[in-house]
Amino acid sequence: MKKSLLLCLLLVVFASVSFAQSLTIHISGHVYNSATQAPIANHQVYIVADSTVAPYFGYYNMVTTNAAGFYEANVTLTSWVNIVFHVSTADCNGVMHMATGTNLNTTAISLNFSICDGTASPCHAAFTFSAGPVNLFEYHFVNASTGTNSGTQFSSHWNFGDGTTSTVFSPNHLYAVAGTYTACLVIYNSATNCHDSICHTFTIGTSPPPCTATFTFVADSLNSHIVHFFGVASSAVTSWTWSFGDGTSGTGADPHHTYATSGHYFVCLHVAGVNCQSAFCDTVFVSGTTPPAVYEIWGHVFAGANTLLDHGKARLFKINNGTNAAQLIAVSSIDSSGMYHFNNLPAGTYFVKARPTPNSQYFGQFLPTYYPHNLYWNGATAIVVPPSSNPRDISLRPALTPFAGPGMIGGCITEGFKSSAGVPVGEVDILLKPLSGDPYSNVVSDANGLFDFSDLAYGSYQVYPEIAGLTTIPAVINLDPNNPSANNLSLIVTSSQVAASVNDPIGIINSINIYPNPAITELRLDLSLTKATEAQLSIYDLIGRIVFTTNVSLSIGVQSLNYNLSAYSNGSYVLQLRSANGSVISEKFSIVK
């Protein structure tokens, strides 16, 4: 591990990009209603591009269809480079439809979509509550939710604020001790994809029994920064206390308040009276324009069939304009009912990834998993909002147990950008895999970028860093009695990939060039070696599966190798050449037939 830390401190990566003449690629198409063939207007279409050779080029854009269902975008390249364009759009069920094109031999790409069109039905969560006439610790909760197909057709999830939950439509609950509790109701209608939630805070036992408080609000017609509030209580109260969310407070049943700036404010009303005490909070948007639409993504996380995860974290990633990589924008704790929840989200495309935390009884038994059941981001289902088609339940993939032994693999993961080369990267999921098949286990890099796998049997392993939005080039490690450990593994994060290799000061492989790229049916390798060596040549797909491997005898100097690709499907691949002394060089290429 000391070697790994030293490697992290000394690692500096430089990159250079050269440019030539500019070129414009035109991407366009139509989006039609699959039932009527009518054009779908004002519909979002996402365009993502990735170069297949250096200099690497990343592009992301969201465009909207016009009244004729037509979309278009112009992509300007500062130099000619082969680009694979992925164009996608969501149908009425939130399912992504994707089409792929390339600028090989063309500057115009046309891709059309035929999808279902529609919107979700609205609903509103609401409930009332009251203490029992005999036992003030026993509460009766009445589900008052409304909306299309409301009533008992809603599924209801209650959290009573004391660590217990219920799915009864209108439950009774007995609290054990006096205190202040926040009870929450989440409703979901599978027939209409409708979801909403609400919470109330109250005090029981030694405090007066609660009544239910709420409020409505409206912006002033002449000054949108003035908001009028209207308090409501289910019984007579003697005091009204407001917290306006900007550090100020007020009193009275129906106050008005002037906000200095636009934005979201968390406003709370507290009422009290004879045998009455209650609080209610809501988010208020203050703006001179119409508030932007915001959305929610939520769901359950399962550790095995019908078993909810007890403790964990869910991470939300969003693709940003101008980059291939997905950005981590929020982390949600997974509560005792196995639920995660992200709210106030702008429209866009997201990935959700969940994993157990060390305090979970399932830690080490299950792997980090994307919605709905995928280990790798490029195989996961993208969540597009709108619409908010919840719940988005995640079924964690189980970990496998490798045979125990004296072996160890360790290293560090760092950034490889010019401005931050060598900076450690923490909180990265790193998978340990066999040469083929599902991973054995997962570790998370620490704040210094360090990681290690211990107690491993001798054999061959892949170390696969998994970062949403980036291509991974895995490292292949062989452990045997002569080499029982590999603790100098370096993982380098760039804007387009995570490259994994073992640091090699000897450098047998001087250079490698592969062409044509994209390839059609044949791939040629031109190699330059400083000395003769035996080597292993492997081709991986983008989730680390070996699709081809062979052993080759290489001589000193320049030589060429040719391989037939007619049996392989279109897509992106990684070619890796590993010499007998462990020197590794990897190159990315694509097949387009």
Protein Blocks (a to p, Z undefined) as FASTA:
>chain_A
ZZmmmmmmmpccddddddddddddddddddddfklopacehiacddddddfbdcdddddd
dddddfkopacdddddfbdcddddddddddfkopacdddddfehiabdcddddddddddd
dddddddddddfklmmbccdddfbecehiajlbccdddehnopacfbfbdcdddfbgcdd
ddddddddfklopacdddddddehjbccdddddddddddfklmkbccdddddfbdcfbdc
ddehnopacedjbdcdddfbgcddddddddddehiacdddddddddfbdcdddddddddd
dedehiacfbdcdddddddehiabdcdfbdcdddfkopacdehiacddddddddddfkbc
kgojaccdddfbbfbfklcccdddddddddddddddddddddddfbdcddddddfbfklg
oiacehiacddddfbdcdfbdcdddfkopacdehiaedddddddddehiacddddddddf
klmbcckbccdddfkbccdddddfkomalbdcddddddfkbccdddddfbdcdddddddd
feopafbdcdddddehjddddddfklpccdddddddddfkopacdddddddZZ
